Amino acid sequence: MRSIDVAILGATGVVGREMLRVLEQREVPVGRLKLLASPRSAGATLSFRGREHTVEAVTDEAFQGIDAALFSAGAGTSREWAPRAAARGAVVIDNSSAWRMDDAVPLVVPEVNPDAARERPRGIIANPNCSTIQLVVALAPLHRAARVRRIVVATYQAISGAGIEAVRALEAQQRALVAGEPAEPGPLSGQLAGNLLMHWKRDTASGYQEEELKMVHETRKILGDAEIRVSPTAVRVPVLNAHSEAVTVELARPMTATEARTLLTGAPGVELVDDFANGVYPQPLAASGRDPVYVGRIREDVGNPGGLQLWVVADNLRKGAALNAVQIAELVFAS
């Protein structure tokens, strides 16, 4: 891979900092590095490869000569700045929801649909939602072998996906719970400590949450099959990092658990942790800070013979966001 000049917009956020860490850990040959944020965050310093870099306020000129612009600054910021960065010649890899369902913008998970990154008429590539990424990495090998027809998925989502202030709010609530004191919601929609929340934006017409509908539409786009039926339920749980998913799959032909294990063994981005008889299965604590999508509890569906059930866990800040974006950059600039 040749040396590339990189800009990170939203560099001071949780995912922006993780992008910087992943670039360093994967030894991506970064030439020039621009760390960008809102004027409010400008002037902060972040370390990369032993050197301090000053965060700058985002401007059009900041993207001049940049090869890969990694965005993690929210949908509104992305809608404003992604076309402007692309106009300066950068390939924008955007972590927000702004461009995911745009027909002119590929939605890419490198282990699943790498070829989609080749055609990018807007100069933008979208990074999928964190929950969708780990789901499709786990299901792509099964889909290729026997075509997924229906997915029923319940997500157990860690609070790190809501940002650092939400993490701090949960930690404060947990301390209050132990002390027997009232728990303040802070930026959360209620008390998460000792509780579960469903706090994403609601779609009143369908009764679903925005987070759930993302999984429906993004899964179809990434797997290239508009006929896949997805029935999602998203739940926020009092876990600091790494999302978990209970997944039930119906395929075009019956598949045994043994065949599924064979297909998933060595599959790109997947690591099997599947010895439930001995208490071995994926857990968010073990997945946090690590790159793979962990799959376990693979079993034949007793309620729908021929179908399967799986338990899928991954670090939502890494594979669910920063790592996937860096992998896309590696894919685009591989030669």
Summary of the structure (lengths in Angstrom):
residues: 335
radius of gyration: 20.0
end to end distance: 5.4
largest distance: 59.0
contacts: 1166
relative contact order: 0.15
helix: 34%
strand: 26%
